[in-house]
Amino acid sequence: MRGSIGQLLIQQGVINASELSDALARQSGRHPVASELYALGYASERQLTMTLSAQTGWSGIVLDESTIRLEVLEYVSLEWARIFAALVVYEDDQTIIVAASRPEDAIVPARELGAGRGKQVELRIALDITLARTIRVAFKRWKAGELFLVGPESSRPGSYLAQVHPDGGDQDEHRRAQRALAEEAARNIESSDDLPSEEISIAGATLTGDWQINTTTTTGDALDSLVDEKTQIIAAKLDRAEDTDTGDHTRRTRALVVDPDPQCRMNLVGELEGLGYECQAASNGAQALELMSQLYFDMVFADIATPELDGLRMCRAIKRSRRLARSRVIVTTSVLDSGQVSDAVLQQHGADGYLEKPMDKRRLHRLLRELSHEEKGDHEAILADALARYHNGDIESAIGKLRGALATDPSSPKLHFMLANMLQRASRWAEAVDEYEAVVDLQPAYFPALTRLAYLYFRQGLHARAVETWRRALPVCEDPALRRNIELFMRKLVADMSKADSASG
């Protein structure tokens, strides 16, 4: 595995234990340990690149021994090279060769570069520290009009790549499996047919039964019969507000959480803000009315036990108000304290939804999805727009477009998956993990999200989580060859973890 390169170098006699300890002690986190060993002079670039190649299965390039024809930089930018830690080092009529410190992370951008040029792309592994230096110097020389970048140890005239290749042996099968999983995790999925469905399920079953929800607001005689004088006064007060915003969807969705319980209030606000909502909170009816008199709220969570103005009366007043009538009202209650609220009561008071406490995040997500169903935009159009922005080189705009859509429809597996895909392409790994986790929460059997999540866990060193996630992916993997690679790589990971546990014990 990548983390054991120091031990491999010791086994090969390239360094000793004292030198490895020194490199680890000096490592700042900016560069991997192999680059630290190079900077300290304990190993040459060739020795380190050969070890990286043997360890990962990728062929490698010794940059200091190579000569790069600089016109190969014409179709890439310095920013591209730095973001993906990758550099085009060779190009002919059919092939482009890209050196990368982590080739698996450069698969997508390299593949897109090749597609744009109509050529095959080959990736090579390179030492992080010499690659960073080569990127900086190569673009500087290219802008100055120079034709070649000659490595300090290069002795051959003209364009030349000093390449090393992994040896055969017992590790080959595991290396091939790792390569296959890296390529699967980086595979482009842009067709709507290949994206997750919008049906939300938990443990493979659609959410039904104990999740009570009513998304049709009751109006007319049923509600009018409950609107007493006090409710009418409250509604009139809400209509006297100076705020003229009655549902402007160019801003974030605004929610008001009304709950006398501080912990419940904080939990719900935190979850909604995490989904992109703009939130306000109140602990009693007077505070809630003051806020609603100042601002328009797209959504109000009203606890049935709120002092001064209970959740049901608050719901009636909001629905009676001309200004707030379109606001969605979700009645909340602790079944332990207040008992369960029936569908008949919810409909009678005009509630749009019902949420029991303590809060279940998955049920909340489904509720939000159901409530936003009538108002959400066309997902196909949103996805097409995001992809167009990405292909035009504006990945941050594409990410922003998807985040904005998720603020309105936070429980869409399609939107979460495409956002995760974009974040992965932008090398924002931790954020991509969060979005893939959201997808598998909503669609536990969606294989592309499972295998990508497992691989990202692996590359972050979370090997136990990676194994657990790949195990979940196996039953829904339809490709026999890919399934075999997952099984092979899982066995290797489990064996490596057992060895590490034995050594530490």
C-alpha positions in Angstrom: 0.0 0.0 0.0 1.0 3.6 -0.5 1.8 4.2 3.2 4.5 1.4 3.4 6.9 2.9 0.9 9.5 3.6 3.6 9.5 -0.1 4.6 9.9 -1.1 0.9 12.9 1.2 0.6 14.4 -0.4 3.7 13.8 -3.9 2.4 15.5 -2.9 -0.9 18.5 -1.5 1.0 18.0 2.0 -0.4 17.7 3.6 3.0 18.0 2.5 6.6 15.6 2.8 9.6 17.4 5.8 11.0 17.0 7.7 7.7 13.3 6.8 7.4 12.7 8.1 11.0 14.5 11.3 10.2 12.4 11.8 7.1 9.2 11.1 9.0 10.2 13.5 11.8 10.9 16.3 9.3 7.8 15.7 7.1 5.6 18.8 7.2 2.7 17.3 5.4 3.4 19.4 2.2 5.1 16.4 0.5 4.8 12.6 0.9 7.6 10.8 2.7 9.3 9.8 -0.6 9.7 13.4 -1.5 11.1 14.1 1.9 13.7 11.3 1.5 14.7 12.9 -1.9 15.0 16.4 -0.4 17.2 15.0 2.4 19.4 13.2 -0.1 18.7 9.7 1.3 17.5 8.4 -2.0 17.7 9.4 -5.7 14.7 10.2 -7.8 15.3 7.1 -9.9 15.3 4.8 -6.8 12.2 6.4 -5.4 10.3 6.4 -8.7 11.2 2.7 -9.2 9.8 1.9 -5.7 6.6 3.9 -6.3 6.2 2.1 -9.6 6.7 -1.3 -7.9 4.4 -0.3 -5.1 1.5 1.0 -7.2 1.8 -0.8 -10.5 2.0 2.4 -12.5 4.9 2.9 -14.9 7.0 5.9 -13.8 9.0 8.8 -15.2 12.3 10.0 -13.8 11.9 13.7 -14.6 15.4 14.8 -13.9 16.7 12.3 -16.4 14.2 13.3 -19.1 14.0 16.0 -21.8 10.5 17.4 -22.5 9.5 19.1 -25.7 7.7 22.1 -24.4 5.1 22.6 -27.2 3.2 19.7 -25.5 2.0 22.4 -23.0 0.1 24.2 -25.6 -3.3 22.7 -24.7 -3.0 22.8 -20.9 -2.5 25.6 -18.3 -0.3 26.0 -15.3 -3.5 26.1 -13.2 -4.6 22.7 -14.6 -1.2 21.2 -13.9 -1.2 22.5 -10.3 -4.8 21.5 -9.5 -4.3 17.9 -10.7 -0.6 17.6 -9.9 -0.1 16.4 -13.4 2.0 17.5 -16.5 1.9 16.5 -20.1 5.4 15.3 -20.9 4.9 13.8 -24.4 2.6 13.9 -27.4 2.5 12.4 -30.8 -0.1 11.7 -33.5 -1.9 9.1 -31.4 -0.8 9.3 -27.8 -0.5 11.8 -24.9 1.6 10.8 -21.9 0.8 12.6 -18.6 3.1 12.4 -15.5 1.2 12.7 -12.2 2.1 12.3 -8.5 -1.2 10.4 -8.0 -2.2 9.0 -11.4 -5.5 7.7 -10.1 -6.5 11.2 -9.2 -5.6 12.5 -12.7 -7.6 9.9 -14.6 -10.6 12.1 -15.3 -8.8 15.3 -16.4 -6.3 13.3 -18.5 -9.0 11.3 -20.2 -10.9 14.5 -21.0 -7.7 16.1 -22.4 -7.2 13.0 -24.6 -10.8 13.1 -25.8 -10.6 16.7 -26.7 -7.4 16.0 -28.8 -8.8 12.7 -30.2 -5.8 10.7 -28.7 -5.2 8.0 -26.3 -3.8 9.0 -22.9 -1.2 7.1 -20.8 -0.5 8.0 -17.2 2.8 7.7 -15.4 3.7 8.1 -11.8 6.2 10.8 -10.8 7.9 11.9 -7.6 5.8 14.7 -6.1 8.6 17.1 -5.3 10.4 16.8 -8.7 7.0 17.0 -10.5 6.1 20.2 -8.7 9.5 21.7 -9.7 9.2 20.5 -13.3 5.7 22.0 -13.6 6.9 25.4 -12.4 10.1 25.5 -14.6 8.4 24.0 -17.7 5.7 26.7 -18.0 8.2 29.5 -17.3 10.5 28.2 -20.0 7.6 27.7 -22.4 6.4 31.3 -21.9 10.0 32.5 -22.6 9.9 30.8 -26.0 12.3 27.9 -25.2 11.7 24.6 -27.0 12.9 22.0 -24.6 13.2 21.5 -20.8 16.3 19.4 -20.2 16.5 17.6 -16.9 19.6 18.2 -14.8 20.6 14.6 -15.2 19.5 14.1 -18.8 22.2 13.0 -21.2 20.2 12.3 -24.4 19.6 14.9 -27.2 16.0 15.7 -28.2 12.8 14.6 -26.6 13.3 11.7 -24.2 11.5 10.2 -21.3 13.4 8.2 -18.7 10.7 5.6 -17.8 10.7 2.8 -15.3 8.2 -0.1 -15.2 6.9 -2.3 -12.3 8.4 -5.8 -12.1 6.1 -8.8 -12.4 5.5 -11.1 -9.4 2.9 -11.8 -6.8 1.8 -8.2 -6.4 0.8 -7.8 -10.1 -2.8 -9.1 -9.6 -3.4 -6.8 -6.7 -1.9 -3.8 -8.5 -4.2 -4.5 -11.5 -7.2 -4.7 -9.2 -6.3 -1.4 -7.6 -5.9 0.2 -11.0 -9.3 -1.1 -12.1 -11.0 0.2 -9.0 -9.3 3.6 -9.4 -10.5 3.8 -13.0 -14.0 2.7 -12.0 -14.1 5.4 -9.3 -13.1 8.0 -11.9 -15.4 6.9 -14.7 -17.6 9.7 -16.1 -21.3 9.2 -15.5 -23.3 11.9 -17.3 -26.2 10.1 -18.9 -29.4 10.5 -16.9 -30.1 6.8 -17.5 -27.0 5.9 -15.4 -27.8 8.3 -12.5 -29.6 7.1 -9.4 -33.4 7.2 -9.5 -35.3 9.8 -7.4 -37.0 7.0 -5.5 -35.7 7.2 -1.9 -35.2 4.0 0.0 -33.6 2.9 3.3 -32.0 -0.6 3.4 -33.4 -1.2 0.0 -37.0 -0.5 0.9 -39.0 2.6 -0.1 -39.9 4.9 2.9 -43.5 4.3 3.7 -45.7 3.5 6.7 -44.5 5.2 9.8 -43.5 8.4 8.0 -46.6 10.6 8.1 -46.7 13.4 5.6 -49.4 15.5 4.0 -48.3 17.8 1.2 -51.7 19.2 0.2 -52.7 22.2 2.2 -56.3 22.1 3.4 -58.3 25.3 2.8 -62.0 26.3 2.7 -64.6 25.3 5.3 -62.4 22.8 7.2 -59.9 25.5 8.1 -62.3 28.4 8.3 -64.3 26.6 11.0 -61.2 26.7 13.2 -60.2 30.3 12.6 -61.3 32.2 15.7 -61.0 35.9 16.5 -57.5 35.5 18.0 -56.2 33.6 14.9 -57.6 36.3 12.6 -55.8 39.0 14.7 -52.5 37.1 14.4 -53.0 36.7 10.7 -53.7 40.4 10.3 -50.5 41.3 12.2 -48.5 39.1 9.9 -50.0 40.9 6.8 -48.9 44.3 8.1 -45.2 43.4 7.7 -43.0 45.8 5.7 -41.1 42.9 4.1 -42.2 42.6 0.4 -40.4 39.3 -0.3 -43.2 36.7 -0.8 -41.1 33.8 -2.1 -38.2 35.0 -4.1 -36.4 31.8 -5.1 -33.3 33.5 -6.3 -32.2 33.5 -2.7 -31.7 30.5 -0.4 -34.7 28.8 1.0 -35.6 30.5 4.3 -36.8 28.4 7.2 -38.1 29.3 10.7 -37.7 26.7 13.5 -40.0 27.3 16.5 -39.3 25.0 19.4 -39.1 25.5 23.1 -36.6 22.7 23.5 -33.1 24.3 22.9 -31.4 21.0 21.9 -34.2 20.1 19.4 -34.2 23.6 18.0 -30.4 23.6 17.6 -30.4 20.1 16.0 -33.0 21.0 13.4 -31.4 24.3 12.5 -28.0 22.7 12.2 -29.4 20.0 9.8 -31.3 22.5 7.7 -28.3 24.9 7.4 -26.1 21.9 6.4 -28.6 21.4 3.5 -28.2 25.0 2.4 -31.2 26.6 4.1 -31.1 30.1 5.6 -32.5 29.6 9.1 -34.0 31.6 12.0 -35.1 30.2 15.3 -37.6 31.0 18.1 -38.3 29.5 21.4 -41.9 30.8 21.9 -44.8 32.2 20.0 -44.0 35.9 20.6 -40.5 35.5 19.1 -41.9 33.6 16.1 -44.5 36.2 15.3 -41.9 39.0 15.6 -39.7 37.2 13.0 -42.5 36.4 10.7 -43.6 40.0 10.8 -40.2 41.0 9.6 -39.3 38.3 7.1 -40.9 35.9 4.6 -40.3 32.2 5.4 -40.7 29.6 2.8 -40.9 26.9 5.5 -42.0 27.0 9.2 -41.4 24.2 11.7 -43.8 24.8 14.5 -43.7 22.7 17.6 -47.2 21.7 19.0 -46.1 22.6 22.6 -44.7 26.1 21.8 -45.7 28.5 24.7 -47.8 31.6 24.0 -48.8 30.3 20.6 -49.0 26.5 20.0 -47.9 25.0 16.7 -51.4 24.2 15.4 -52.8 27.8 16.0 -49.6 29.2 14.5 -50.2 27.0 11.4 -53.8 28.3 11.1 -52.6 31.9 11.4 -50.0 31.4 8.7 -52.4 29.8 6.3 -55.0 32.6 7.0 -52.4 35.3 6.2 -52.4 36.5 2.7 -48.7 37.3 2.8 -47.6 33.9 4.2 -50.2 31.6 2.8 -47.7 29.9 0.4 -45.4 29.1 3.3 -45.1 25.4 4.1 -45.8 24.6 7.7 -44.5 21.5 9.3 -46.0 20.6 12.7 -43.5 19.0 15.1 -44.1 17.1 18.3 -42.4 14.8 20.8 -44.7 11.8 20.9 -43.5 11.1 24.4 -44.7 14.4 25.7 -47.6 15.4 23.5 -48.7 12.2 21.7 -49.0 11.5 18.0 -50.9 13.9 15.8 -53.4 12.3 13.5 -53.7 12.9 9.8 -57.2 14.2 10.3 -56.0 16.9 12.7 -53.1 17.9 10.4 -55.5 18.3 7.5 -58.0 20.2 9.6 -55.4 22.8 10.6 -53.9 23.1 7.1 -50.5 21.6 8.0 -48.2 20.6 5.1 -46.3 18.0 7.0 -45.6 16.4 10.3 -42.3 15.5 12.0 -41.9 13.5 15.2 -39.0 14.0 17.6 -36.3 13.0 18.2 -35.5 14.0 14.6 -34.7 11.2 12.0 -32.5 12.9 9.4 -33.5 10.5 6.6 -37.2 11.2 7.3 -36.6 14.9 7.4 -34.8 14.7 4.0 -37.8 12.8 2.5 -40.2 15.3 3.9 -38.3 18.2 2.4 -38.2 16.5 -0.9 -41.9 15.8 -0.9 -42.7 19.4 0.1 -40.4 20.9 -2.6 -41.7 18.5 -5.3 -44.2 21.0 -6.8 -41.8 23.9 -6.8 -38.4 22.3 -7.7 -36.9 22.9 -11.1 -36.5 20.3 -13.8 -33.6 18.1 -12.7 -32.6 17.2 -16.2 -32.2 20.9 -17.1 -30.2 21.5 -13.9 -27.9 18.6 -14.6 -27.4 19.6 -18.2 -26.7 23.2 -17.2 -24.1 22.0 -14.6 -22.4 19.7 -17.1 -22.3 22.5 -19.7 -20.6 24.8 -17.2 -18.1 22.1 -16.3 -17.3 21.4 -20.0 -16.8 25.1 -20.6 -14.1 25.1 -17.9 -16.1 26.6 -15.0 -16.3 23.8 -12.5 -16.9 26.1 -9.6 -20.0 27.5 -11.3 -21.2 24.0 -11.9 -20.7 23.1 -8.3 -22.6 26.2 -7.2 -25.5 25.4 -9.6 -25.9 22.0 -8.0 -25.6 23.2 -4.4 -28.3 25.8 -5.2 -30.6 23.1 -6.5 -30.0 20.9 -3.5 -31.0 23.8 -1.2 -34.5 23.5 -2.7 -34.5 19.7 -3.1 -32.0 18.3 -0.5 -33.1 14.7 -0.9 -32.4 14.2 -4.6 -30.0 11.3 -5.1 -29.3 12.5 -8.7 -28.3 16.0 -7.6 -26.1 14.7 -4.7 -24.4 12.2 -7.0 -23.6 14.8 -9.7 -22.3 17.2 -7.1 -20.1 14.5 -5.6 -18.8 13.7 -9.1 -18.0 17.4 -9.7 -16.3 17.7 -6.3 -14.2 14.6 -7.1 -13.2 16.1 -10.5 -12.1 19.2 -8.6 -10.0 17.1 -6.2 -12.2 18.3 -3.2 -12.1 14.8 -1.7 -13.7 15.4 1.7 -16.6 17.2 0.2 -17.0 14.5 -2.4 -17.1 11.9 0.4 -19.9 13.8 2.1 -22.0 13.9 -1.0 -21.5 10.2 -1.9 -22.5 9.4 1.7 -25.7 11.3 1.1 -26.4 9.3 -2.0 -25.9 5.9 -0.3 -28.1 7.1 2.6 -30.8 7.8 0.1 -30.0 4.9 -2.4 -28.2 2.2 -0.5 -28.0 -0.1 -3.5 -26.6 2.4 -6.0 -23.3 0.8 -7.0 -21.4 3.8 -8.6 -21.8 5.8 -5.4 -20.8 2.8 -3.2 -17.6 2.0 -5.2 -16.6 5.6 -5.4 -17.1 6.2 -1.7 -15.1 3.0 -1.0 -12.2 4.2 -3.1 -12.2 7.6 -1.6 -12.2 6.1 1.9 -9.2 4.0 0.8 -7.2 6.9 -0.6 -7.8 8.8 2.7 -6.3 5.9 4.6 -9.7 4.8 6.1 -9.2 1.2 5.1 -11.7 -0.4 7.4 -14.4 1.8 6.0 -13.3 1.1 2.5 -13.6 -2.6 3.1 -17.0 -2.3 4.7 -18.3 -0.2 1.8 -16.9 -2.5 -0.9 -18.6 -5.4 0.9 -21.9 -3.5 0.5 -21.1 -2.9 -3.1 -20.4 -6.5 -4.1 -24.1 -7.8 -4.1 -25.1 -5.0 -6.5 -22.0 -5.2 -8.8 -23.2 -6.5 -12.2 -19.7 -6.7 -13.8 -18.0 -10.1 -13.0 -14.5 -8.8 -13.7 -15.0 -5.7 -11.5 -16.5 -7.8 -8.8 -13.4 -10.1 -8.9 -11.1 -7.0 -8.6 -13.1 -5.8 -5.6 -12.7 -9.1 -3.9 -9.0 -9.3 -4.7 -8.3 -5.8 -3.4 -10.5 -6.3 -0.3 -8.5 -9.4 0.6 -5.3 -7.6 0.2 -6.5 -4.7 2.4 -7.8 -7.0 5.1 -4.5 -8.9 5.1 -2.5 -5.7 5.3 -4.7 -4.5 8.2 -4.2 -7.8 10.0 -0.4 -7.5 9.6 -0.4 -3.9 10.9 -2.5 -5.0 13.9 -0.1 -7.9 14.7 2.9 -5.6 14.4 1.4 -3.0 16.7 0.3 -5.6 19.2 
